[in-house]
């Protein structure tokens, strides 16, 4: 099947589709995204809901429970942020994209002047935007409801956040590339989802992990992301090693996705 | 003038050729049928025309464009309905029409198109909730949105009930009457016979025959079927010696003879000579069905060597396949 897919040759063919067409694709996909209450719940609502439930436990609001004098709830704001990114990239995105390929939606689009990549791009942008919206929601609720301080190094935080988002979306893209069917995408997605949640510190915040475990987890994109977000929250610029780990993962998974992705 | 030219098209999956030296041309303004059994390679051929597949060998041109290299420009003049292709399940008909209209720099008016195709009553219906006939009408609408010069319809009527199928046929004729060339893939004989100006019969990746439907029927060895119950048994050797008779069957006293007009004359004179009465005499034209079975089975048995493509215009050779005669 590999050699039969049409390769898009952008050098010889004149661009016949307009920016308006890509905007129309984005709008249509945004409407469709709005019709998926499941995705919206797990990406936008669930991380903050989890944060709120944990925040209602009195002992989690006591200072000094974890090394560094922080409260448990302080550590869980970045966890909620990462949970939104991981859910969007790994759980929500791959089944939609493989479904579009499996059901011929991409092929249908290839018969028009607009390339099917526009559909993929729209879904990636929408999932990324929903995850960022969810991150903002978690930060806001954390600040207002539980007095969690906002990032004191905002530029560093935004950089770490964007790199985490790219890591999550690129991981989703590689799952899409490796899955032939929507079912496979769901299975691989779940297999990757749980370890990634662990690395992000959903069960045990990275900062509270034993040294050896932390050293290992920091080599994964979301372990590194967790540390980088924590540093930026505390007011220092995130370590280049953490940012580098995320950038490297993003580069590798993006390359793998581009290498193995099939249009049909 | 030819708007689609396919020359020596070859496409292989693994070691199985799906198209094996396919050559044909489609004239502007005609309905050209690609007819053949499932798995004969019909879809592969039209996907090469649409530029969705890259041929291993041979050339394909649509209005002078290479469907792969000039794909972007091709999409402006070729609309396609794909086999087994869906839209996003939760997209409504209106949204689909608007989205696909936005894909073209100079689209047709989607509202009047929806009206013409009887979709104006289901604009708010989601794709996943449409009936088979509505989905197919929507796909035809999408194929026409870019004001194409050519539309490719791949098994448009498969899975439709007889009523919806007839509606689809009328639709296809209307599309052609509006000046659009139609490349129609089908495995329904009736559909090809009713709609197509010319038909290429595809068998095992090759063009087994190419002619008008009437031409295919009359060129086949069994263009006329004579059946009757003789009042008394006829001599078998004399039956076997009938001119142009392709087959003679005796089903419990009822004779079924496949042949040509000449066979009909010979049978009638033989009956007169022996003073035999023919009860329930029926003389009918063979249908494209018979011609198709004849063609595909003939080439199936010779594919091991090399099945010559009987291309060319033999349509005028025998225009009269004699009207059905009851007696």
Interface residues (C-beta under 8 A of the other chain):
Chain A: X3 X4 X6 X7 X9 X12 X13 X14 X15 X16 X17 X18 X20 X21 X24 X25 X28 X31 X32 X35 X36 X100 X103 X104 X105 X107 X108 X109 X110 X111 X112 X113 X114
Chain B: X13 X50 X51 X52 X53 X54 X68 X69 X70 X71 X72 X73 X75 X76 X78 X79 X80 X82 X84 X85 X86 X87 X88 X90 X91 X95 X98 X99 X100 X102 X103 X104 X105 X142 X143 X146
